[in-house]
Amino acid sequence: TPGASSYMAQAQGSETPHRHVKHDLTIFVLRGSGTLTLGDERIALAAGGAAVIPRGVPHWFANGGRHAAVAFVIYTPPLDKPDVVPVGR
């Protein structure tokens, strides 16, 4: 849409810590579970859970199960090019 873009994402292991400079994210976990590290906060997420990740905040998701966790992810504004900046843990 003019205001957002959406994607399906899978996480088998752990993401590399990163941030998004120009995009806010809203994540809806559809399957699986894990831990979202958002800044200094650790958030347990499972199917049916959701989280909002403001732009600029370091974050990563670590899968807590044997199978891939699946999430529906919304970027606002729409993602038009890669916007991932690695950060140290």
PDB file of N, CA, C and O in Angstrom:
ATOM      1  N   THR A   1       0.850  -1.179   0.000  1.00  0.00           N
ATOM      2  CA  THR A   1       0.000   0.000   0.000  1.00  0.00           C
ATOM      3  C   THR A   1       0.893   1.238   0.000  1.00  0.00           C
ATOM      4  O   THR A   1       2.105   1.119   0.181  1.00  0.00           O
ATOM      5  N   PRO A   2       0.329   2.404  -0.196  1.00  0.00           N
ATOM      6  CA  PRO A   2       1.143   3.616  -0.148  1.00  0.00           C
ATOM      7  C   PRO A   2       1.773   3.861   1.221  1.00  0.00           C
ATOM      8  O   PRO A   2       2.783   4.558   1.317  1.00  0.00           O
ATOM      9  N   GLY A   3       1.186   3.293   2.289  1.00  0.00           N
ATOM     10  CA  GLY A   3       1.697   3.557   3.630  1.00  0.00           C
ATOM     11  C   GLY A   3       2.516   2.450   4.256  1.00  0.00           C
ATOM     12  O   GLY A   3       3.195   2.687   5.256  1.00  0.00           O
ATOM     13  N   ALA A   4       2.477   1.236   3.699  1.00  0.00           N
ATOM     14  CA  ALA A   4       3.175   0.105   4.331  1.00  0.00           C
ATOM     15  C   ALA A   4       3.438  -0.993   3.316  1.00  0.00           C
ATOM     16  O   ALA A   4       2.805  -1.047   2.261  1.00  0.00           O
ATOM     17  N   SER A   5       4.386  -1.875   3.650  1.00  0.00           N
ATOM     18  CA  SER A   5       4.611  -3.083   2.866  1.00  0.00           C
ATOM     19  C   SER A   5       4.678  -4.245   3.845  1.00  0.00           C
ATOM     20  O   SER A   5       5.061  -4.069   5.001  1.00  0.00           O
ATOM     21  N   SER A   6       4.304  -5.437   3.379  1.00  0.00           N
ATOM     22  CA  SER A   6       4.256  -6.587   4.279  1.00  0.00           C
ATOM     23  C   SER A   6       5.013  -7.766   3.687  1.00  0.00           C
ATOM     24  O   SER A   6       5.124  -7.914   2.470  1.00  0.00           O
ATOM     25  N   TYR A   7       5.530  -8.604   4.587  1.00  0.00           N
ATOM     26  CA  TYR A   7       6.360  -9.741   4.205  1.00  0.00           C
ATOM     27  C   TYR A   7       6.129 -10.889   5.176  1.00  0.00           C
ATOM     28  O   TYR A   7       5.726 -10.674   6.319  1.00  0.00           O
ATOM     29  N   MET A   8       6.383 -12.098   4.721  1.00  0.00           N
ATOM     30  CA  MET A   8       6.438 -13.266   5.587  1.00  0.00           C
ATOM     31  C   MET A   8       7.913 -13.499   5.880  1.00  0.00           C
ATOM     32  O   MET A   8       8.740 -13.454   4.969  1.00  0.00           O
ATOM     33  N   ALA A   9       8.247 -13.743   7.128  1.00  0.00           N
ATOM     34  CA  ALA A   9       9.643 -13.972   7.515  1.00  0.00           C
ATOM     35  C   ALA A   9       9.741 -15.249   8.335  1.00  0.00           C
ATOM     36  O   ALA A   9       8.839 -15.581   9.104  1.00  0.00           O
ATOM     37  N   GLN A  10      10.851 -15.961   8.160  1.00  0.00           N
ATOM     38  CA  GLN A  10      11.120 -17.171   8.932  1.00  0.00           C
ATOM     39  C   GLN A  10      12.441 -17.000   9.667  1.00  0.00           C
ATOM     40  O   GLN A  10      13.380 -16.394   9.151  1.00  0.00           O
ATOM     41  N   ALA A  11      12.498 -17.542  10.875  1.00  0.00           N
ATOM     42  CA  ALA A  11      13.735 -17.533  11.648  1.00  0.00           C
ATOM     43  C   ALA A  11      13.997 -18.940  12.151  1.00  0.00           C
ATOM     44  O   ALA A  11      13.217 -19.488  12.929  1.00  0.00           O
ATOM     45  N   GLN A  12      15.097 -19.518  11.703  1.00  0.00           N
ATOM     46  CA  GLN A  12      15.466 -20.856  12.152  1.00  0.00           C
ATOM     47  C   GLN A  12      16.343 -20.768  13.398  1.00  0.00           C
ATOM     48  O   GLN A  12      16.143 -21.514  14.357  1.00  0.00           O
ATOM     49  N   GLY A  13      17.298 -19.871  13.383  1.00  0.00           N
ATOM     50  CA  GLY A  13      18.212 -19.692  14.511  1.00  0.00           C
ATOM     51  C   GLY A  13      18.025 -18.318  15.114  1.00  0.00           C
ATOM     52  O   GLY A  13      16.937 -17.967  15.571  1.00  0.00           O
ATOM     53  N   SER A  14      19.095 -17.544  15.112  1.00  0.00           N
ATOM     54  CA  SER A  14      19.061 -16.200  15.678  1.00  0.00           C
ATOM     55  C   SER A  14      19.487 -15.184  14.623  1.00  0.00           C
ATOM     56  O   SER A  14      20.441 -15.407  13.878  1.00  0.00           O
ATOM     57  N   GLU A  15      18.772 -14.074  14.572  1.00  0.00           N
ATOM     58  CA  GLU A  15      19.174 -12.985  13.679  1.00  0.00           C
ATOM     59  C   GLU A  15      20.436 -12.324  14.228  1.00  0.00           C
ATOM     60  O   GLU A  15      20.740 -12.431  15.416  1.00  0.00           O
ATOM     61  N   THR A  16      21.150 -11.652  13.365  1.00  0.00           N
ATOM     62  CA  THR A  16      22.244 -10.794  13.782  1.00  0.00           C
ATOM     63  C   THR A  16      21.648  -9.497  14.306  1.00  0.00           C
ATOM     64  O   THR A  16      20.738  -8.956  13.677  1.00  0.00           O
ATOM     65  N   PRO A  17      22.123  -8.975  15.435  1.00  0.00           N
ATOM     66  CA  PRO A  17      21.590  -7.704  15.939  1.00  0.00           C
ATOM     67  C   PRO A  17      21.696  -6.611  14.871  1.00  0.00           C
ATOM     68  O   PRO A  17      22.726  -6.457  14.215  1.00  0.00           O
ATOM     69  N   HIS A  18      20.608  -5.864  14.717  1.00  0.00           N
ATOM     70  CA  HIS A  18      20.567  -4.827  13.694  1.00  0.00           C
ATOM     71  C   HIS A  18      19.528  -3.778  14.060  1.00  0.00           C
ATOM     72  O   HIS A  18      18.812  -3.911  15.052  1.00  0.00           O
ATOM     73  N   ARG A  19      19.459  -2.742  13.249  1.00  0.00           N
ATOM     74  CA  ARG A  19      18.421  -1.710  13.390  1.00  0.00           C
ATOM     75  C   ARG A  19      18.018  -1.271  11.996  1.00  0.00           C
ATOM     76  O   ARG A  19      18.719  -1.524  11.016  1.00  0.00           O
ATOM     77  N   HIS A  20      16.878  -0.610  11.929  1.00  0.00           N
ATOM     78  CA  HIS A  20      16.381  -0.060  10.673  1.00  0.00           C
ATOM     79  C   HIS A  20      16.361   1.460  10.820  1.00  0.00           C
ATOM     80  O   HIS A  20      15.795   1.991  11.775  1.00  0.00           O
ATOM     81  N   VAL A  21      16.975   2.146   9.879  1.00  0.00           N
ATOM     82  CA  VAL A  21      17.118   3.599   9.961  1.00  0.00           C
ATOM     83  C   VAL A  21      15.829   4.316   9.565  1.00  0.00           C
ATOM     84  O   VAL A  21      15.452   5.301  10.200  1.00  0.00           O
ATOM     85  N   LYS A  22      15.155   3.835   8.530  1.00  0.00           N
ATOM     86  CA  LYS A  22      14.024   4.573   7.956  1.00  0.00           C
ATOM     87  C   LYS A  22      12.677   3.892   8.125  1.00  0.00           C
ATOM     88  O   LYS A  22      11.677   4.396   7.613  1.00  0.00           O
ATOM     89  N   HIS A  23      12.613   2.757   8.830  1.00  0.00           N
ATOM     90  CA  HIS A  23      11.359   2.000   8.898  1.00  0.00           C
ATOM     91  C   HIS A  23      11.022   1.547  10.310  1.00  0.00           C
ATOM     92  O   HIS A  23      11.900   1.140  11.070  1.00  0.00           O
ATOM     93  N   ASP A  24       9.744   1.623  10.651  1.00  0.00           N
ATOM     94  CA  ASP A  24       9.198   0.996  11.850  1.00  0.00           C
ATOM     95  C   ASP A  24       8.690  -0.375  11.422  1.00  0.00           C
ATOM     96  O   ASP A  24       8.264  -0.551  10.281  1.00  0.00           O
ATOM     97  N   LEU A  25       8.733  -1.348  12.334  1.00  0.00           N
ATOM     98  CA  LEU A  25       8.239  -2.697  12.028  1.00  0.00           C
ATOM     99  C   LEU A  25       7.153  -3.084  13.023  1.00  0.00           C
ATOM    100  O   LEU A  25       7.215  -2.733  14.202  1.00  0.00           O
ATOM    101  N   THR A  26       6.174  -3.801  12.535  1.00  0.00           N
ATOM    102  CA  THR A  26       5.184  -4.461  13.382  1.00  0.00           C
ATOM    103  C   THR A  26       5.250  -5.934  13.016  1.00  0.00           C
ATOM    104  O   THR A  26       5.147  -6.298  11.845  1.00  0.00           O
ATOM    105  N   ILE A  27       5.423  -6.780  14.030  1.00  0.00           N
ATOM    106  CA  ILE A  27       5.607  -8.211  13.813  1.00  0.00           C
ATOM    107  C   ILE A  27       4.470  -8.977  14.474  1.00  0.00           C
ATOM    108  O   ILE A  27       4.142  -8.740  15.637  1.00  0.00           O
ATOM    109  N   PHE A  28       3.874  -9.893  13.728  1.00  0.00           N
ATOM    110  CA  PHE A  28       2.843 -10.799  14.239  1.00  0.00           C
ATOM    111  C   PHE A  28       3.375 -12.224  14.088  1.00  0.00           C
ATOM    112  O   PHE A  28       3.594 -12.683  12.967  1.00  0.00           O
ATOM    113  N   VAL A  29       3.583 -12.918  15.186  1.00  0.00           N
ATOM    114  CA  VAL A  29       4.110 -14.286  15.135  1.00  0.00           C
ATOM    115  C   VAL A  29       2.968 -15.235  14.769  1.00  0.00           C
ATOM    116  O   VAL A  29       1.942 -15.280  15.448  1.00  0.00           O
ATOM    117  N   LEU A  30       3.159 -15.984  13.695  1.00  0.00           N
ATOM    118  CA  LEU A  30       2.136 -16.908  13.206  1.00  0.00           C
ATOM    119  C   LEU A  30       2.391 -18.341  13.663  1.00  0.00           C
ATOM    120  O   LEU A  30       1.452 -19.098  13.906  1.00  0.00           O
ATOM    121  N   ARG A  31       3.669 -18.707  13.778  1.00  0.00           N
ATOM    122  CA  ARG A  31       4.010 -20.078  14.160  1.00  0.00           C
ATOM    123  C   ARG A  31       5.349 -20.069  14.882  1.00  0.00           C
ATOM    124  O   ARG A  31       6.253 -19.317  14.520  1.00  0.00           O
ATOM    125  N   GLY A  32       5.470 -20.905  15.902  1.00  0.00           N
ATOM    126  CA  GLY A  32       6.724 -21.021  16.630  1.00  0.00           C
ATOM    127  C   GLY A  32       6.801 -20.051  17.782  1.00  0.00           C
ATOM    128  O   GLY A  32       5.813 -19.422  18.162  1.00  0.00           O
ATOM    129  N   SER A  33       8.004 -19.942  18.334  1.00  0.00           N
ATOM    130  CA  SER A  33       8.226 -19.052  19.477  1.00  0.00           C
ATOM    131  C   SER A  33       9.693 -18.670  19.540  1.00  0.00           C
ATOM    132  O   SER A  33      10.536 -19.261  18.864  1.00  0.00           O
ATOM    133  N   GLY A  34       9.979 -17.684  20.352  1.00  0.00           N
ATOM    134  CA  GLY A  34      11.351 -17.243  20.531  1.00  0.00           C
ATOM    135  C   GLY A  34      11.406 -16.008  21.392  1.00  0.00           C
ATOM    136  O   GLY A  34      10.432 -15.634  22.046  1.00  0.00           O
ATOM    137  N   THR A  35      12.570 -15.379  21.379  1.00  0.00           N
ATOM    138  CA  THR A  35      12.783 -14.179  22.181  1.00  0.00           C
ATOM    139  C   THR A  35      13.199 -13.030  21.273  1.00  0.00           C
ATOM    140  O   THR A  35      14.137 -13.152  20.485  1.00  0.00           O
ATOM    141  N   LEU A  36      12.495 -11.925  21.395  1.00  0.00           N
ATOM    142  CA  LEU A  36      12.851 -10.701  20.693  1.00  0.00           C
ATOM    143  C   LEU A  36      13.631  -9.836  21.674  1.00  0.00           C
ATOM    144  O   LEU A  36      13.125  -9.474  22.736  1.00  0.00           O
ATOM    145  N   THR A  37      14.865  -9.509  21.310  1.00  0.00           N
ATOM    146  CA  THR A  37      15.619  -8.538  22.095  1.00  0.00           C
ATOM    147  C   THR A  37      15.403  -7.195  21.420  1.00  0.00           C
ATOM    148  O   THR A  37      15.740  -7.010  20.250  1.00  0.00           O
ATOM    149  N   LEU A  38      14.837  -6.263  22.173  1.00  0.00           N
ATOM    150  CA  LEU A  38      14.462  -4.941  21.657  1.00  0.00           C
ATOM    151  C   LEU A  38      15.126  -3.909  22.556  1.00  0.00           C
ATOM    152  O   LEU A  38      14.649  -3.626  23.654  1.00  0.00           O
ATOM    153  N   GLY A  39      16.242  -3.345  22.073  1.00  0.00           N
ATOM    154  CA  GLY A  39      17.021  -2.464  22.938  1.00  0.00           C
ATOM    155  C   GLY A  39      17.566  -3.294  24.092  1.00  0.00           C
ATOM    156  O   GLY A  39      18.270  -4.279  23.868  1.00  0.00           O
ATOM    157  N   ASP A  40      17.247  -2.905  25.329  1.00  0.00           N
ATOM    158  CA  ASP A  40      17.691  -3.627  26.523  1.00  0.00           C
ATOM    159  C   ASP A  40      16.638  -4.600  27.039  1.00  0.00           C
ATOM    160  O   ASP A  40      16.854  -5.255  28.059  1.00  0.00           O
ATOM    161  N   GLU A  41      15.516  -4.705  26.361  1.00  0.00           N
ATOM    162  CA  GLU A  41      14.399  -5.537  26.818  1.00  0.00           C
ATOM    163  C   GLU A  41      14.355  -6.865  26.059  1.00  0.00           C
ATOM    164  O   GLU A  41      14.585  -6.902  24.850  1.00  0.00           O
ATOM    165  N   ARG A  42      14.059  -7.951  26.772  1.00  0.00           N
ATOM    166  CA  ARG A  42      13.877  -9.267  26.157  1.00  0.00           C
ATOM    167  C   ARG A  42      12.395  -9.605  26.263  1.00  0.00           C
ATOM    168  O   ARG A  42      11.813  -9.582  27.348  1.00  0.00           O
ATOM    169  N   ILE A  43      11.788  -9.921  25.104  1.00  0.00           N
ATOM    170  CA  ILE A  43      10.343 -10.166  25.031  1.00  0.00           C
ATOM    171  C   ILE A  43      10.108 -11.570  24.502  1.00  0.00           C
ATOM    172  O   ILE A  43      10.529 -11.894  23.391  1.00  0.00           O
ATOM    173  N   ALA A  44       9.437 -12.408  25.291  1.00  0.00           N
ATOM    174  CA  ALA A  44       9.070 -13.749  24.833  1.00  0.00           C
ATOM    175  C   ALA A  44       7.899 -13.611  23.875  1.00  0.00           C
ATOM    176  O   ALA A  44       6.897 -12.975  24.203  1.00  0.00           O
ATOM    177  N   LEU A  45       8.018 -14.204  22.691  1.00  0.00           N
ATOM    178  CA  LEU A  45       6.952 -14.163  21.692  1.00  0.00           C
ATOM    179  C   LEU A  45       6.615 -15.577  21.248  1.00  0.00           C
ATOM    180  O   LEU A  45       7.499 -16.417  21.082  1.00  0.00           O
ATOM    181  N   ALA A  46       5.343 -15.825  21.062  1.00  0.00           N
ATOM    182  CA  ALA A  46       4.866 -17.114  20.554  1.00  0.00           C
ATOM    183  C   ALA A  46       3.731 -16.837  19.580  1.00  0.00           C
ATOM    184  O   ALA A  46       3.277 -15.701  19.446  1.00  0.00           O
ATOM    185  N   ALA A  47       3.274 -17.888  18.899  1.00  0.00           N
ATOM    186  CA  ALA A  47       2.173 -17.743  17.937  1.00  0.00           C
ATOM    187  C   ALA A  47       1.039 -16.956  18.571  1.00  0.00           C
ATOM    188  O   ALA A  47       0.596 -17.261  19.678  1.00  0.00           O
ATOM    189  N   GLY A  48       0.579 -15.943  17.860  1.00  0.00           N
ATOM    190  CA  GLY A  48      -0.464 -15.057  18.353  1.00  0.00           C
ATOM    191  C   GLY A  48       0.083 -13.785  18.982  1.00  0.00           C
ATOM    192  O   GLY A  48      -0.674 -12.849  19.240  1.00  0.00           O
ATOM    193  N   GLY A  49       1.388 -13.737  19.232  1.00  0.00           N
ATOM    194  CA  GLY A  49       2.009 -12.563  19.838  1.00  0.00           C
ATOM    195  C   GLY A  49       2.390 -11.528  18.796  1.00  0.00           C
ATOM    196  O   GLY A  49       2.478 -11.825  17.604  1.00  0.00           O
ATOM    197  N   ALA A  50       2.611 -10.322  19.259  1.00  0.00           N
ATOM    198  CA  ALA A  50       2.965  -9.227  18.360  1.00  0.00           C
ATOM    199  C   ALA A  50       3.934  -8.288  19.064  1.00  0.00           C
ATOM    200  O   ALA A  50       4.001  -8.252  20.292  1.00  0.00           O
ATOM    201  N   ALA A  51       4.686  -7.529  18.269  1.00  0.00           N
ATOM    202  CA  ALA A  51       5.606  -6.533  18.800  1.00  0.00           C
ATOM    203  C   ALA A  51       5.760  -5.400  17.792  1.00  0.00           C
ATOM    204  O   ALA A  51       5.640  -5.600  16.584  1.00  0.00           O
ATOM    205  N   VAL A  52       6.026  -4.217  18.314  1.00  0.00           N
ATOM    206  CA  VAL A  52       6.311  -3.051  17.477  1.00  0.00           C
ATOM    207  C   VAL A  52       7.770  -2.684  17.707  1.00  0.00           C
ATOM    208  O   VAL A  52       8.224  -2.581  18.847  1.00  0.00           O
ATOM    209  N   ILE A  53       8.502  -2.489  16.609  1.00  0.00           N
ATOM    210  CA  ILE A  53       9.917  -2.147  16.671  1.00  0.00           C
ATOM    211  C   ILE A  53      10.090  -0.767  16.041  1.00  0.00           C
ATOM    212  O   ILE A  53      10.030  -0.634  14.819  1.00  0.00           O
ATOM    213  N   PRO A  54      10.304   0.263  16.865  1.00  0.00           N
ATOM    214  CA  PRO A  54      10.495   1.601  16.307  1.00  0.00           C
ATOM    215  C   PRO A  54      11.812   1.709  15.542  1.00  0.00           C
ATOM    216  O   PRO A  54      12.797   1.068  15.906  1.00  0.00           O
ATOM    217  N   ARG A  55      11.828   2.506  14.500  1.00  0.00           N
ATOM    218  CA  ARG A  55      13.059   2.700  13.724  1.00  0.00           C
ATOM    219  C   ARG A  55      14.185   3.168  14.641  1.00  0.00           C
ATOM    220  O   ARG A  55      13.971   3.927  15.586  1.00  0.00           O
ATOM    221  N   GLY A  56      15.382   2.693  14.332  1.00  0.00           N
ATOM    222  CA  GLY A  56      16.563   3.087  15.086  1.00  0.00           C
ATOM    223  C   GLY A  56      16.862   2.244  16.309  1.00  0.00           C
ATOM    224  O   GLY A  56      17.963   2.336  16.852  1.00  0.00           O
ATOM    225  N   VAL A  57      15.911   1.414  16.770  1.00  0.00           N
ATOM    226  CA  VAL A  57      16.128   0.622  17.979  1.00  0.00           C
ATOM    227  C   VAL A  57      16.804  -0.704  17.620  1.00  0.00           C
ATOM    228  O   VAL A  57      16.277  -1.459  16.802  1.00  0.00           O
ATOM    229  N   PRO A  58      17.959  -0.997  18.218  1.00  0.00           N
ATOM    230  CA  PRO A  58      18.613  -2.275  17.951  1.00  0.00           C
ATOM    231  C   PRO A  58      17.716  -3.439  18.390  1.00  0.00           C
ATOM    232  O   PRO A  58      17.055  -3.372  19.426  1.00  0.00           O
ATOM    233  N   HIS A  59      17.707  -4.508  17.580  1.00  0.00           N
ATOM    234  CA  HIS A  59      16.858  -5.651  17.892  1.00  0.00           C
ATOM    235  C   HIS A  59      17.336  -6.897  17.160  1.00  0.00           C
ATOM    236  O   HIS A  59      18.108  -6.817  16.204  1.00  0.00           O
ATOM    237  N   TRP A  60      16.858  -8.061  17.633  1.00  0.00           N
ATOM    238  CA  TRP A  60      17.039  -9.325  16.932  1.00  0.00           C
ATOM    239  C   TRP A  60      16.101 -10.348  17.543  1.00  0.00           C
ATOM    240  O   TRP A  60      15.696 -10.229  18.699  1.00  0.00           O
ATOM    241  N   PHE A  61      15.764 -11.344  16.758  1.00  0.00           N
ATOM    242  CA  PHE A  61      14.882 -12.418  17.194  1.00  0.00           C
ATOM    243  C   PHE A  61      15.680 -13.708  17.226  1.00  0.00           C
ATOM    244  O   PHE A  61      16.424 -14.011  16.294  1.00  0.00           O
ATOM    245  N   ALA A  62      15.523 -14.468  18.307  1.00  0.00           N
ATOM    246  CA  ALA A  62      16.163 -15.775  18.438  1.00  0.00           C
ATOM    247  C   ALA A  62      15.068 -16.824  18.558  1.00  0.00           C
ATOM    248  O   ALA A  62      14.259 -16.781  19.485  1.00  0.00           O
ATOM    249  N   ASN A  63      15.043 -17.754  17.631  1.00  0.00           N
ATOM    250  CA  ASN A  63      14.053 -18.824  17.613  1.00  0.00           C
ATOM    251  C   ASN A  63      14.251 -19.700  18.845  1.00  0.00           C
ATOM    252  O   ASN A  63      15.379 -20.027  19.214  1.00  0.00           O
ATOM    253  N   GLY A  64      13.138 -20.077  19.476  1.00  0.00           N
ATOM    254  CA  GLY A  64      13.210 -20.898  20.673  1.00  0.00           C
ATOM    255  C   GLY A  64      12.850 -22.352  20.450  1.00  0.00           C
ATOM    256  O   GLY A  64      12.820 -23.125  21.408  1.00  0.00           O
ATOM    257  N   GLY A  65      12.574 -22.750  19.213  1.00  0.00           N
ATOM    258  CA  GLY A  65      12.142 -24.118  18.945  1.00  0.00           C
ATOM    259  C   GLY A  65      13.003 -24.832  17.923  1.00  0.00           C
ATOM    260  O   GLY A  65      13.985 -24.288  17.417  1.00  0.00           O
ATOM    261  N   ARG A  66      12.615 -26.057  17.633  1.00  0.00           N
ATOM    262  CA  ARG A  66      13.355 -26.860  16.646  1.00  0.00           C
ATOM    263  C   ARG A  66      12.982 -26.502  15.213  1.00  0.00           C
ATOM    264  O   ARG A  66      13.776 -26.707  14.294  1.00  0.00           O
ATOM    265  N   HIS A  67      11.779 -25.969  15.018  1.00  0.00           N
ATOM    266  CA  HIS A  67      11.306 -25.624  13.677  1.00  0.00           C
ATOM    267  C   HIS A  67      11.325 -24.107  13.502  1.00  0.00           C
ATOM    268  O   HIS A  67      11.324 -23.357  14.478  1.00  0.00           O
ATOM    269  N   ALA A  68      11.343 -23.676  12.264  1.00  0.00           N
ATOM    270  CA  ALA A  68      11.372 -22.240  11.967  1.00  0.00           C
ATOM    271  C   ALA A  68      10.162 -21.523  12.563  1.00  0.00           C
ATOM    272  O   ALA A  68       9.032 -22.004  12.478  1.00  0.00           O
ATOM    273  N   ALA A  69      10.422 -20.375  13.163  1.00  0.00           N
ATOM    274  CA  ALA A  69       9.346 -19.484  13.587  1.00  0.00           C
ATOM    275  C   ALA A  69       8.936 -18.668  12.360  1.00  0.00           C
ATOM    276  O   ALA A  69       9.785 -18.290  11.552  1.00  0.00           O
ATOM    277  N   VAL A  70       7.645 -18.399  12.221  1.00  0.00           N
ATOM    278  CA  VAL A  70       7.139 -17.662  11.060  1.00  0.00           C
ATOM    279  C   VAL A  70       6.389 -16.430  11.561  1.00  0.00           C
ATOM    280  O   VAL A  70       5.592 -16.506  12.496  1.00  0.00           O
ATOM    281  N   ALA A  71       6.659 -15.299  10.922  1.00  0.00           N
ATOM    282  CA  ALA A  71       6.011 -14.048  11.306  1.00  0.00           C
ATOM    283  C   ALA A  71       5.552 -13.277  10.075  1.00  0.00           C
ATOM    284  O   ALA A  71       6.145 -13.366   9.000  1.00  0.00           O
ATOM    285  N   PHE A  72       4.482 -12.520  10.269  1.00  0.00           N
ATOM    286  CA  PHE A  72       3.996 -11.561   9.280  1.00  0.00           C
ATOM    287  C   PHE A  72       4.562 -10.219   9.730  1.00  0.00           C
ATOM    288  O   PHE A  72       4.303  -9.784  10.853  1.00  0.00           O
ATOM    289  N   VAL A  73       5.337  -9.554   8.859  1.00  0.00           N
ATOM    290  CA  VAL A  73       6.050  -8.335   9.217  1.00  0.00           C
ATOM    291  C   VAL A  73       5.574  -7.182   8.342  1.00  0.00           C
ATOM    292  O   VAL A  73       5.496  -7.304   7.119  1.00  0.00           O
ATOM    293  N   ILE A  74       5.259  -6.068   8.981  1.00  0.00           N
ATOM    294  CA  ILE A  74       4.815  -4.865   8.261  1.00  0.00           C
ATOM    295  C   ILE A  74       5.848  -3.761   8.454  1.00  0.00           C
ATOM    296  O   ILE A  74       6.204  -3.422   9.583  1.00  0.00           O
ATOM    297  N   TYR A  75       6.323  -3.207   7.348  1.00  0.00           N
ATOM    298  CA  TYR A  75       7.248  -2.076   7.359  1.00  0.00           C
ATOM    299  C   TYR A  75       6.467  -0.802   7.060  1.00  0.00           C
ATOM    300  O   TYR A  75       5.672  -0.762   6.121  1.00  0.00           O
ATOM    301  N   THR A  76       6.695   0.239   7.860  1.00  0.00           N
ATOM    302  CA  THR A  76       6.129   1.553   7.573  1.00  0.00           C
ATOM    303  C   THR A  76       7.239   2.590   7.685  1.00  0.00           C
ATOM    304  O   THR A  76       7.942   2.622   8.695  1.00  0.00           O
ATOM    305  N   PRO A  77       7.411   3.424   6.692  1.00  0.00           N
ATOM    306  CA  PRO A  77       6.771   3.409   5.379  1.00  0.00           C
ATOM    307  C   PRO A  77       7.181   2.163   4.593  1.00  0.00           C
ATOM    308  O   PRO A  77       7.997   1.374   5.068  1.00  0.00           O
ATOM    309  N   PRO A  78       6.616   1.981   3.387  1.00  0.00           N
ATOM    310  CA  PRO A  78       6.936   0.788   2.601  1.00  0.00           C
ATOM    311  C   PRO A  78       8.441   0.629   2.389  1.00  0.00           C
ATOM    312  O   PRO A  78       9.151   1.606   2.155  1.00  0.00           O
ATOM    313  N   LEU A  79       8.913  -0.606   2.475  1.00  0.00           N
ATOM    314  CA  LEU A  79      10.327  -0.911   2.252  1.00  0.00           C
ATOM    315  C   LEU A  79      10.619  -0.804   0.757  1.00  0.00           C
ATOM    316  O   LEU A  79      10.052  -1.543  -0.047  1.00  0.00           O
ATOM    317  N   ASP A  80      11.507   0.118   0.392  1.00  0.00           N
ATOM    318  CA  ASP A  80      11.829   0.317  -1.022  1.00  0.00           C
ATOM    319  C   ASP A  80      13.256  -0.110  -1.359  1.00  0.00           C
ATOM    320  O   ASP A  80      13.607  -0.231  -2.533  1.00  0.00           O
ATOM    321  N   LYS A  81      14.084  -0.340  -0.325  1.00  0.00           N
ATOM    322  CA  LYS A  81      15.449  -0.829  -0.507  1.00  0.00           C
ATOM    323  C   LYS A  81      15.922  -1.360   0.845  1.00  0.00           C
ATOM    324  O   LYS A  81      15.311  -1.057   1.870  1.00  0.00           O
ATOM    325  N   PRO A  82      16.987  -2.139   0.865  1.00  0.00           N
ATOM    326  CA  PRO A  82      17.449  -2.684   2.144  1.00  0.00           C
ATOM    327  C   PRO A  82      17.684  -1.582   3.176  1.00  0.00           C
ATOM    328  O   PRO A  82      18.193  -0.509   2.853  1.00  0.00           O
ATOM    329  N   ASP A  83      17.308  -1.866   4.413  1.00  0.00           N
ATOM    330  CA  ASP A  83      17.441  -0.892   5.505  1.00  0.00           C
ATOM    331  C   ASP A  83      17.858  -1.637   6.772  1.00  0.00           C
ATOM    332  O   ASP A  83      17.164  -1.582   7.788  1.00  0.00           O
ATOM    333  N   VAL A  84      18.982  -2.325   6.709  1.00  0.00           N
ATOM    334  CA  VAL A  84      19.483  -3.099   7.848  1.00  0.00           C
ATOM    335  C   VAL A  84      20.889  -2.606   8.164  1.00  0.00           C
ATOM    336  O   VAL A  84      21.787  -2.674   7.325  1.00  0.00           O
ATOM    337  N   VAL A  85      21.068  -2.110   9.387  1.00  0.00           N
ATOM    338  CA  VAL A  85      22.367  -1.658   9.842  1.00  0.00           C
ATOM    339  C   VAL A  85      22.789  -2.548  11.002  1.00  0.00           C
ATOM    340  O   VAL A  85      22.135  -2.545  12.045  1.00  0.00           O
ATOM    341  N   PRO A  86      23.877  -3.319  10.842  1.00  0.00           N
ATOM    342  CA  PRO A  86      24.326  -4.204  11.926  1.00  0.00           C
ATOM    343  C   PRO A  86      24.747  -3.387  13.157  1.00  0.00           C
ATOM    344  O   PRO A  86      25.261  -2.275  13.039  1.00  0.00           O
ATOM    345  N   VAL A  87      24.513  -3.971  14.339  1.00  0.00           N
ATOM    346  CA  VAL A  87      24.952  -3.356  15.598  1.00  0.00           C
ATOM    347  C   VAL A  87      25.593  -4.433  16.464  1.00  0.00           C
ATOM    348  O   VAL A  87      25.319  -5.619  16.275  1.00  0.00           O
ATOM    349  N   GLY A  88      26.433  -4.043  17.400  1.00  0.00           N
ATOM    350  CA  GLY A  88      27.030  -4.988  18.333  1.00  0.00           C
ATOM    351  C   GLY A  88      26.037  -5.381  19.410  1.00  0.00           C
ATOM    352  O   GLY A  88      25.134  -4.606  19.727  1.00  0.00           O
ATOM    353  N   ARG A  89      26.183  -6.564  19.976  1.00  0.00           N
ATOM    354  CA  ARG A  89      25.304  -7.011  21.059  1.00  0.00           C
ATOM    355  C   ARG A  89      25.701  -6.270  22.291  1.00  0.00           C
ATOM    356  O   ARG A  89      25.106  -6.470  23.350  1.00  0.00           O
TER     357      ARG A  89
END
